[in-house]
Amino acid sequence: MTVKNRPGAAKQVLAQQRAEVRRSAPGKRFVGDAAAQSREAREAERERVGQMVAENAIEQAAAAEEERLEEIHQEALSDILSDLVRDTWQLARTLVSAPFRIVRAIRAPHPA
């Protein structure tokens, strides 16, 4: 389908584009709109963006919490208990051998 080139169509398009540039404030529909309306529209836009950011932060926090809970549940109880026993054994060895190490360090001759 071909579009017929009408005289003045290009001028009309340019005039509409210029009007859009003059209106260029958010919420401003006509050239004669008051500055207060533009200010209110900007404030409303800021509030909407702030709400979206807050909602996004809440969603991210919830997702992180879910992920953390899944990681906790995925670790087997037997693994946790074996780690506990191993760490307890290492601590006991350290505490039992500490006095002997101290005595050996005191009695060892120090090179001058």
SERO-4910 file (N, C-alpha, C, O; in steps of 0.05 Angstrom, whole numbers):
BEGIN
 pado doro    nc1    nc2    nc3   cac1   cac2   cac3    cc1    cc2    cc3    oc1    oc2    oc3
  Met    A     17    -23      0      0      0      0     18     25      0     36     27     17
  Thr    A     13     42    -18     29     66    -20     16     89     -6     -9     91     -5
  Val    A     32    106      5     22    130     19     25    154      0     47    158    -11
  Lys    A      4    168     -3      5    191    -21     19    214     -7     13    220     16
  Asn    A     38    226    -20     52    248     -9     35    273    -11     31    284    -32
  Arg    A     25    282     12      8    305     12     24    330     18     43    329     34
  Pro    A     17    352      6     31    377     12     26    385     40      3    385     49
  Gly    A     47    392     55     43    402     82     46    380    103     48    386    127
  Ala    A     47    355     95     50    333    114     76    334    129     77    330    154
  Ala    A     97    340    115    124    342    128    124    366    148    136    364    169
  Lys    A    112    388    140    111    411    158     95    405    183    103    413    205
  Gln    A     74    390    180     57    383    203     73    365    222     72    368    246
  Val    A     88    346    211    104    328    228    125    344    243    130    340    266
  Leu    A    139    362    229    159    378    242    147    396    263    159    399    285
  Ala    A    123    407    258    110    423    278    103    407    303    106    416    326
  Gln    A     94    382    299     88    364    322    114    358    338    113    357    363
  Gln    A    135    353    324    160    347    337    170    371    354    180    368    376
  Arg    A    168    395    342    176    419    357    159    422    382    169    430    403
  Ala    A    133    417    380    115    420    403    123    400    425    122    407    448
  Glu    A    130    376    417    139    356    436    164    365    451    167    361    475
  Val    A    182    377    436    207    388    449    200    410    468    212    411    490
  Arg    A    181    427    461    174    449    479    160    439    504    164    450    526
  Arg    A    145    417    501    130    406    524    149    391    543    143    390    567
  Ser    A    169    381    534    189    363    545    190    359    576    209    346    585
  Ala    A    171    367    591    170    362    620    152    338    624    132    335    611
  Pro    A    159    320    643    142    297    648    115    306    658    113    323    675
  Gly    A     94    294    648     67    301    656     56    325    642     32    332    647
  Lys    A     71    338    626     61    362    613     50    354    586     63    343    569
  Arg    A     24    360    582     11    352    558      9    374    537      8    370    513
  Phe    A      9    399    547      5    421    529     27    442    535     38    443    557
  Val    A     33    459    515     54    479    518     47    498    541     65    507    555
  Gly    A     22    504    546     14    523    566     12    512    594      4    527    612
  Asp    A     18    487    599     15    476    625     33    491    645     55    500    638
  Ala    A     24    492    670     39    507    690     63    491    700     64    467    698
  Ala    A     82    506    711    107    493    721    100    475    745    113    455    750
  Ala    A     79    483    761     72    467    784     63    440    776     68    420    789
  Gln    A     49    438    754     40    412    744     64    394    737     64    370    742
  Ser    A     84    407    724    108    392    717    123    383    742    132    360    743
  Arg    A    124    400    762    138    394    787    123    370    801    136    352    810
  Glu    A     97    372    801     81    350    814     85    324    799     87    303    811
  Ala    A     86    326    773     90    301    757    118    289    762    121    265    765
  Arg    A    138    306    765    165    296    771    166    284    799    178    263    803
  Glu    A    153    297    818    152    286    845    138    259    846    146    240    859
  Ala    A    116    257    831    101    232    829    118    210    817    118    187    825
  Glu    A    133    218    796    152    199    783    173    189    803    180    166    804
  Arg    A    184    208    818    204    200    839    193    181    859    206    162    867
  Glu    A    168    186    868    155    169    887    152    141    876    157    121    889
  Arg    A    143    139    851    139    113    838    165     98    836    167     74    841
  Val    A    186    112    829    213    100    826    222     90    854    233     68    857
  Gly    A    218    107    874    226     99    902    211     74    911    223     56    923
  Gln    A    185     72    905    169     49    912    180     24    897    181      3    909
  Met    A    186     28    872    196      5    856    223     -5    867    228    -29    869
  Val    A    240     14    875    266      7    887    262     -8    913    275    -29    918
  Ala    A    244      1    930    238    -12    955    227    -40    951    235    -59    965
  Glu    A    209    -43    932    197    -69    926    219    -88    916    220   -111    924
  Asn    A    237    -78    899    258    -94    889    277   -103    911    286   -126    911
  Ala    A    283    -85    929    301    -92    952    288   -113    969    302   -132    978
  Ile    A    262   -111    974    249   -131    990    249   -158    976    254   -179    989
  Glu    A    244   -158    950    245   -183    935    273   -196    935    276   -220    938
  Gln    A    294   -179    933    321   -190    933    328   -201    960    341   -222    962
  Ala    A    319   -188    982    325   -198   1009    311   -224   1013    322   -243   1025
  Ala    A    286   -226   1004    271   -251   1007    284   -274    991    286   -296   1001
  Ala    A    293   -268    967    307   -288    951    333   -297    964    339   -321    964
  Ala    A    348   -279    975    373   -286    989    368   -303   1013    382   -322   1019
  Glu    A    347   -297   1028    340   -312   1052    331   -341   1044    339   -360   1057
  Glu    A    316   -343   1023    308   -369   1013    332   -386   1004    334   -409   1011
  Glu    A    350   -373    991    375   -387    982    391   -396   1005    402   -418   1005
  Arg    A    393   -379   1026    408   -387   1050    395   -411   1064    409   -429   1073
  Leu    A    369   -410   1066    355   -433   1079    358   -458   1063    361   -480   1074
  Glu    A    357   -456   1036    361   -480   1020    389   -492   1024    392   -516   1025
  Glu    A    410   -474   1026    437   -484   1030    439   -498   1057    453   -518   1060
  Ile    A    426   -488   1077    426   -500   1104    413   -528   1103    424   -547   1114
  His    A    391   -529   1089    376   -555   1088    390   -575   1071    387   -599   1075
  Gln    A    406   -566   1052    420   -585   1034    443   -599   1048    450   -621   1041
  Glu    A    455   -586   1068    478   -598   1082    467   -620   1100    449   -615   1117
  Ala    A    478   -644   1098    468   -667   1113    475   -664   1142    496   -653   1149
  Leu    A    458   -675   1159    462   -674   1188    487   -691   1195    502   -684   1213
  Ser    A    491   -713   1181    514   -730   1187    540   -715   1181    560   -718   1196
  Asp    A    541   -698   1161    564   -681   1155    570   -662   1177    593   -658   1186
  Ile    A    549   -650   1187    551   -630   1209    562   -644   1234    580   -634   1247
  Leu    A    551   -668   1241    560   -682   1264    589   -692   1261    605   -691   1280
  Ser    A    597   -701   1238    624   -710   1234    644   -686   1237    665   -690   1248
  Asp    A    636   -663   1227    653   -639   1230    656   -632   1260    677   -624   1269
  Leu    A    634   -634   1274    634   -628   1303    652   -647   1318    668   -638   1335
  Val    A    651   -673   1312    668   -692   1326    697   -687   1319    714   -688   1337
  Arg    A    703   -683   1294    731   -678   1285    742   -653   1299    765   -653   1309
  Asp    A    727   -631   1299    736   -606   1311    739   -609   1341    758   -598   1353
  Thr    A    721   -625   1354    724   -629   1383    749   -645   1389    764   -639   1408
  Trp    A    755   -665   1372    780   -681   1376    805   -664   1373    823   -666   1389
  Gln    A    805   -646   1353    828   -629   1349    832   -610   1373    854   -605   1382
  Leu    A    809   -599   1383    811   -581   1406    821   -596   1430    838   -585   1445
  Ala    A    812   -620   1435    821   -635   1458    851   -641   1456    865   -639   1476
  Arg    A    860   -649   1432    889   -654   1429    906   -629   1435    927   -630   1447
  Thr    A    896   -606   1425    910   -581   1430    911   -574   1459    932   -566   1470
  Leu    A    889   -577   1473    888   -570   1502    905   -589   1519    917   -581   1538
  Val    A    906   -615   1511    921   -634   1527    951   -630   1522    967   -632   1541
  Ser    A    959   -623   1498    988   -621   1492    999   -593   1499   1023   -589   1499
  Ala    A    982   -574   1504    991   -546   1509   1010   -545   1533   1031   -532   1531
  Pro    A   1003   -557   1557   1022   -554   1579   1049   -567   1573   1070   -556   1582
  Phe    A   1050   -589   1559   1076   -602   1552   1092   -584   1534   1116   -582   1537
  Arg    A   1079   -571   1515   1093   -553   1497   1105   -529   1512   1127   -520   1507
  Ile    A   1089   -519   1532   1099   -496   1547   1124   -504   1563   1143   -489   1564
  Val    A   1123   -527   1576   1146   -537   1592   1170   -540   1574   1192   -532   1582
  Arg    A   1166   -553   1551   1188   -557   1533   1200   -530   1523   1224   -528   1520
  Ala    A   1183   -510   1519   1193   -484   1510   1209   -470   1532   1228   -456   1526
  Ile    A   1201   -474   1557   1215   -462   1579   1242   -475   1584   1262   -462   1589
  Arg    A   1243   -502   1582   1268   -517   1587   1287   -516   1564   1311   -521   1569
  Ala    A   1279   -510   1541   1297   -511   1518   1318   -489   1520   1311   -467   1528
  Pro    A   1343   -496   1514   1364   -475   1515   1360   -455   1493   1354   -461   1470
  His    A   1363   -430   1500   1360   -408   1481   1387   -400   1470   1405   -394   1486
  Pro    A   1391   -401   1444   1417   -392   1433   1421   -362   1437   1402   -347   1432
  Ala    A   1444   -354   1445   1449   -326   1451   1459   -311   1427   1464   -286   1429
***
